[in-house]
Amino acid sequence: MLSLVLVSGGWLQDSDKGEAPGPLSRFHAELSGPDGCKSCHSLDGEVDHKRCLACHTEMSRRIRDARGFHQDKDEFCFACHAEHQGVDSELIELNPDSFDHEETGFPLLGFHARVGDCRRCHSPSNAISRRPSRTFLLADSRCSTCHTDPHNASFSEDCTSCHNSEVSFGEARFDHGSTRFPLTGAHNELGCNNCHRLLPASLRDVKIETSDRCGLCHQSAHSDRMSLCTHCHTTEEWRVRAW
């Protein structure tokens, strides 16, 4: 009688009888029986992590690209994901209170650290497709999967150029000096909506490169008789004290 002993996996299997140390979880139930053993185990009975990754290709890609929580955990899958513990056993035992999110490459800082409930971001609707199992791997990690995009995709997907987690998402920190209309004087004290909400809907959500048209925000008393406002007006104060 030939017996295979898996020390690292913690089980003993009699290959003649096809006995396992316990039932597989419902996630791997289709691999039950002697013919299914070789899907995970090598001939010496060891669990071969390469066979795990051959099935879990989304994990293999993350390890290959050195990203995500598993980027440096390509061996000994069973150390965290123990099998043969029963049909109803869970292969993902995650304690949110002790989990170090920084290991994913996305540390929870500022407002993100206050979210509390993992499911706010790691919802089934935004998880990669995996049945009958579950996963915390996101199908899409862009900001717009959690935050409504008020710009209707008219700006770059790099939200961090204006937003950060230290303030609420609605409080953008944009360097207006990088545009053709740097904010000076009284303009520098205004919030974005003070000007942008007054623009026509067709222009409100795009970068304004022709914002020398003061009349978009300021009511003109001159009709069309004056061509260039800055001949008399400055950003320190719109009203003209002397002419």
One Martini backbone bead per residue (centre of mass of N, CA, C, O) as a GRO file, in nm:
protein
  243
    1MET     BB    1   0.095   0.038   0.024
    2LEU     BB    2   0.045   0.369  -0.076
    3SER     BB    3   0.156   0.664   0.091
    4LEU     BB    4   0.069   1.009   0.130
    5VAL     BB    5   0.251   1.279   0.279
    6LEU     BB    6   0.138   1.603   0.405
    7VAL     BB    7   0.289   1.817   0.604
    8SER     BB    8   0.218   2.117   0.518
    9GLY     BB    9  -0.103   2.041   0.491
   10GLY     BB   10  -0.198   1.826   0.721
   11TRP     BB   11  -0.210   1.533   0.561
   12LEU     BB   12  -0.350   1.198   0.498
   13GLN     BB   13  -0.313   0.969   0.218
   14ASP     BB   14  -0.481   0.696   0.073
   15SER     BB   15  -0.447   0.593  -0.252
   16ASP     BB   16  -0.614   0.327  -0.254
   17LYS     BB   17  -0.880   0.456  -0.108
   18GLY     BB   18  -0.919   0.775  -0.148
   19GLU     BB   19  -0.852   0.932   0.107
   20ALA     BB   20  -0.936   1.208   0.304
   21PRO     BB   21  -0.910   1.432   0.576
   22GLY     BB   22  -1.146   1.592   0.425
   23PRO     BB   23  -1.361   1.792   0.307
   24LEU     BB   24  -1.419   1.994   0.071
   25SER     BB   25  -1.496   2.274  -0.028
   26ARG     BB   26  -1.736   2.421  -0.226
   27PHE     BB   27  -1.512   2.551  -0.420
   28HIS     BB   28  -1.373   2.233  -0.466
   29ALA     BB   29  -1.583   1.996  -0.509
   30GLU     BB   30  -1.507   1.901  -0.809
   31LEU     BB   31  -1.223   1.761  -0.680
   32SER     BB   32  -1.334   1.519  -0.578
   33GLY     BB   33  -1.141   1.260  -0.549
   34PRO     BB   34  -0.876   1.091  -0.684
   35ASP     BB   35  -0.868   1.255  -0.961
   36GLY     BB   36  -0.845   1.548  -0.812
   37CYS     BB   37  -0.572   1.563  -0.657
   38LYS     BB   38  -0.375   1.644  -0.903
   39SER     BB   39  -0.466   1.945  -0.924
   40CYS     BB   40  -0.282   2.012  -0.643
   41HIS     BB   41  -0.106   1.753  -0.630
   42SER     BB   42   0.168   1.594  -0.610
   43LEU     BB   43   0.320   1.285  -0.591
   44ASP     BB   44   0.422   1.365  -0.283
   45GLY     BB   45   0.159   1.552  -0.174
   46GLU     BB   46   0.210   1.827  -0.241
   47VAL     BB   47   0.144   2.159  -0.260
   48ASP     BB   48   0.120   2.329  -0.568
   49HIS     BB   49   0.129   2.661  -0.643
   50LYS     BB   50   0.120   2.639  -0.955
   51ARG     BB   51  -0.164   2.508  -0.959
   52CYS     BB   52  -0.316   2.736  -0.836
   53LEU     BB   53  -0.231   2.954  -1.058
   54ALA     BB   54  -0.355   2.804  -1.304
   55CYS     BB   55  -0.648   2.885  -1.201
   56HIS     BB   56  -0.555   3.166  -1.060
   57THR     BB   57  -0.490   3.400  -1.286
   58GLU     BB   58  -0.535   3.676  -1.142
   59MET     BB   59  -0.308   3.617  -0.936
   60SER     BB   60  -0.074   3.566  -1.129
   61ARG     BB   61  -0.069   3.852  -1.251
   62ARG     BB   62  -0.005   4.006  -0.988
   63ILE     BB   63   0.262   3.866  -0.930
   64ARG     BB   64   0.401   3.935  -1.199
   65ASP     BB   65   0.339   4.262  -1.148
   66ALA     BB   66   0.381   4.345  -0.853
   67ARG     BB   67   0.071   4.347  -0.725
   68GLY     BB   68  -0.066   4.364  -0.446
   69PHE     BB   69  -0.095   4.151  -0.180
   70HIS     BB   70   0.042   3.890  -0.356
   71GLN     BB   71   0.326   3.976  -0.476
   72ASP     BB   72   0.491   3.803  -0.215
   73LYS     BB   73   0.274   3.523  -0.232
   74ASP     BB   74   0.359   3.253  -0.432
   75GLU     BB   75   0.366   3.069  -0.175
   76PHE     BB   76   0.188   2.885   0.034
   77CYS     BB   77  -0.132   2.901   0.014
   78PHE     BB   78  -0.224   2.713   0.262
   79ALA     BB   79  -0.153   2.908   0.499
   80CYS     BB   80  -0.445   3.065   0.432
   81HIS     BB   81  -0.576   2.824   0.236
   82ALA     BB   82  -0.751   2.586   0.381
   83GLU     BB   83  -0.818   2.256   0.333
   84HIS     BB   84  -1.025   2.002   0.446
   85GLN     BB   85  -1.260   2.160   0.656
   86GLY     BB   86  -1.514   2.157   0.486
   87VAL     BB   87  -1.782   2.262   0.306
   88ASP     BB   88  -1.826   2.543   0.495
   89SER     BB   89  -1.562   2.651   0.453
   90GLU     BB   90  -1.328   2.915   0.453
   91LEU     BB   91  -1.067   3.052   0.242
   92ILE     BB   92  -1.135   3.348   0.359
   93GLU     BB   93  -0.961   3.495   0.631
   94LEU     BB   94  -1.073   3.819   0.730
   95ASN     BB   95  -0.949   4.085   0.937
   96PRO     BB   96  -1.011   4.416   0.939
   97ASP     BB   97  -0.853   4.499   1.207
   98SER     BB   98  -0.562   4.348   1.102
   99PHE     BB   99  -0.548   4.452   0.825
  100ASP     BB  100  -0.296   4.552   0.587
  101HIS     BB  101  -0.355   4.770   0.331
  102GLU     BB  102  -0.064   4.847   0.238
  103GLU     BB  103  -0.005   4.564   0.097
  104THR     BB  104  -0.176   4.647  -0.170
  105GLY     BB  105  -0.076   4.961  -0.247
  106PHE     BB  106  -0.339   5.093  -0.073
  107PRO     BB  107  -0.345   5.312   0.147
  108LEU     BB  108  -0.533   5.419   0.423
  109LEU     BB  109  -0.624   5.757   0.400
  110GLY     BB  110  -0.796   5.958   0.565
  111PHE     BB  111  -1.106   5.909   0.451
  112HIS     BB  112  -1.052   5.605   0.392
  113ALA     BB  113  -1.005   5.529   0.702
  114ARG     BB  114  -1.330   5.592   0.769
  115VAL     BB  115  -1.511   5.381   0.636
  116GLY     BB  116  -1.480   5.059   0.767
  117ASP     BB  117  -1.639   4.921   0.525
  118CYS     BB  118  -1.530   4.715   0.283
  119ARG     BB  119  -1.799   4.707   0.100
  120ARG     BB  120  -1.786   4.995  -0.017
  121CYS     BB  121  -1.565   4.877  -0.231
  122HIS     BB  122  -1.594   4.547  -0.189
  123SER     BB  123  -1.810   4.470  -0.403
  124PRO     BB  124  -1.964   4.245  -0.602
  125SER     BB  125  -1.995   4.452  -0.846
  126ASN     BB  126  -1.651   4.504  -0.812
  127ALA     BB  127  -1.582   4.212  -0.879
  128ILE     BB  128  -1.452   3.952  -0.980
  129SER     BB  129  -1.532   3.673  -1.140
  130ARG     BB  130  -1.655   3.429  -0.886
  131ARG     BB  131  -1.757   3.086  -0.899
  132PRO     BB  132  -1.874   3.032  -0.574
  133SER     BB  133  -1.698   3.237  -0.482
  134ARG     BB  134  -1.497   3.491  -0.327
  135THR     BB  135  -1.374   3.840  -0.345
  136PHE     BB  136  -1.142   4.132  -0.308
  137LEU     BB  137  -1.105   4.172  -0.602
  138LEU     BB  138  -1.091   4.422  -0.825
  139ALA     BB  139  -1.209   4.517  -1.137
  140ASP     BB  140  -1.208   4.833  -1.039
  141SER     BB  141  -0.982   5.108  -0.912
  142ARG     BB  142  -1.119   5.351  -0.981
  143CYS     BB  143  -1.264   5.627  -0.853
  144SER     BB  144  -1.545   5.602  -1.019
  145THR     BB  145  -1.652   5.343  -0.860
  146CYS     BB  146  -1.721   5.543  -0.598
  147HIS     BB  147  -1.713   5.814  -0.755
  148THR     BB  148  -1.866   6.070  -0.879
  149ASP     BB  149  -1.846   6.220  -1.199
  150PRO     BB  150  -1.876   6.566  -1.263
  151HIS     BB  151  -1.711   6.563  -1.560
  152ASN     BB  152  -1.787   6.344  -1.767
  153ALA     BB  153  -1.491   6.250  -1.872
  154SER     BB  154  -1.326   6.535  -1.941
  155PHE     BB  155  -1.104   6.429  -1.772
  156SER     BB  156  -0.873   6.287  -1.625
  157GLU     BB  157  -0.815   5.980  -1.443
  158ASP     BB  158  -0.625   6.162  -1.262
  159CYS     BB  159  -0.749   6.270  -0.970
  160THR     BB  160  -0.480   6.351  -0.801
  161SER     BB  161  -0.439   6.636  -0.937
  162CYS     BB  162  -0.692   6.743  -0.729
  163HIS     BB  163  -0.720   6.496  -0.539
  164ASN     BB  164  -0.759   6.386  -0.191
  165SER     BB  165  -0.792   6.210   0.124
  166GLU     BB  166  -0.781   6.467   0.325
  167VAL     BB  167  -1.033   6.538   0.166
  168SER     BB  168  -1.304   6.569   0.025
  169PHE     BB  169  -1.394   6.502  -0.298
  170GLY     BB  170  -1.532   6.798  -0.333
  171GLU     BB  171  -1.232   6.908  -0.249
  172ALA     BB  172  -1.047   7.059  -0.456
  173ARG     BB  173  -0.687   7.077  -0.567
  174PHE     BB  174  -0.623   7.333  -0.788
  175ASP     BB  175  -0.393   7.459  -1.027
  176HIS     BB  176  -0.461   7.753  -1.189
  177GLY     BB  177  -0.166   7.830  -1.289
  178SER     BB  178  -0.180   7.598  -1.528
  179THR     BB  179  -0.339   7.800  -1.676
  180ARG     BB  180  -0.459   8.083  -1.867
  181PHE     BB  181  -0.605   8.147  -1.563
  182PRO     BB  182  -0.485   8.288  -1.318
  183LEU     BB  183  -0.530   8.346  -0.980
  184THR     BB  184  -0.614   8.674  -0.870
  185GLY     BB  185  -0.695   8.826  -0.612
  186ALA     BB  186  -1.030   8.780  -0.580
  187HIS     BB  187  -1.024   8.506  -0.732
  188ASN     BB  188  -0.857   8.348  -0.502
  189GLU     BB  189  -1.133   8.340  -0.302
  190LEU     BB  190  -1.275   8.140  -0.480
  191GLY     BB  191  -1.482   7.908  -0.575
  192CYS     BB  192  -1.550   7.712  -0.836
  193ASN     BB  193  -1.871   7.772  -0.849
  194ASN     BB  194  -1.867   8.080  -0.883
  195CYS     BB  195  -1.800   8.029  -1.198
  196HIS     BB  196  -1.882   7.743  -1.325
  197ARG     BB  197  -2.199   7.765  -1.277
  198LEU     BB  198  -2.225   8.015  -1.495
  199LEU     BB  199  -2.184   7.839  -1.713
  200PRO     BB  200  -2.247   7.675  -1.963
  201ALA     BB  201  -2.318   7.345  -1.988
  202SER     BB  202  -2.105   7.295  -2.226
  203LEU     BB  203  -1.858   7.422  -2.020
  204ARG     BB  204  -1.857   7.329  -1.713
  205ASP     BB  205  -1.689   7.029  -1.770
  206VAL     BB  206  -1.448   7.200  -1.881
  207LYS     BB  207  -1.178   7.340  -2.001
  208ILE     BB  208  -1.098   7.682  -1.975
  209GLU     BB  209  -0.929   7.881  -2.239
  210THR     BB  210  -1.151   8.148  -2.268
  211SER     BB  211  -1.154   8.333  -1.976
  212ASP     BB  212  -1.160   8.651  -2.087
  213ARG     BB  213  -1.473   8.650  -2.048
  214CYS     BB  214  -1.612   8.830  -1.809
  215GLY     BB  215  -1.927   8.811  -1.881
  216LEU     BB  216  -1.978   8.524  -1.760
  217CYS     BB  217  -1.978   8.671  -1.456
  218HIS     BB  218  -1.999   8.970  -1.546
  219GLN     BB  219  -2.179   9.251  -1.554
  220SER     BB  220  -2.236   9.471  -1.814
  221ALA     BB  221  -2.259   9.836  -1.869
  222HIS     BB  222  -2.155   9.850  -2.200
  223SER     BB  223  -2.213   9.626  -2.357
  224ASP     BB  224  -2.029   9.662  -2.677
  225ARG     BB  225  -1.833   9.924  -2.633
  226MET     BB  226  -1.634   9.730  -2.490
  227SER     BB  227  -1.353   9.508  -2.537
  228LEU     BB  228  -1.150   9.549  -2.269
  229CYS     BB  229  -1.161   9.520  -1.933
  230THR     BB  230  -0.847   9.560  -1.842
  231HIS     BB  231  -0.829   9.872  -1.892
  232CYS     BB  232  -1.005   9.915  -1.599
  233HIS     BB  233  -0.986   9.633  -1.475
  234THR     BB  234  -0.934   9.428  -1.187
  235THR     BB  235  -0.889   9.165  -0.951
  236GLU     BB  236  -0.922   9.338  -0.692
  237GLU     BB  237  -1.163   9.506  -0.847
  238TRP     BB  238  -1.437   9.564  -1.044
  239ARG     BB  239  -1.467   9.832  -0.956
  240VAL     BB  240  -1.433  10.168  -1.060
  241ARG     BB  241  -1.287  10.446  -0.913
  242ALA     BB  242  -1.118  10.542  -1.170
  243TRP     BB  243  -1.088  10.713  -1.517
   0.00000   0.00000   0.00000
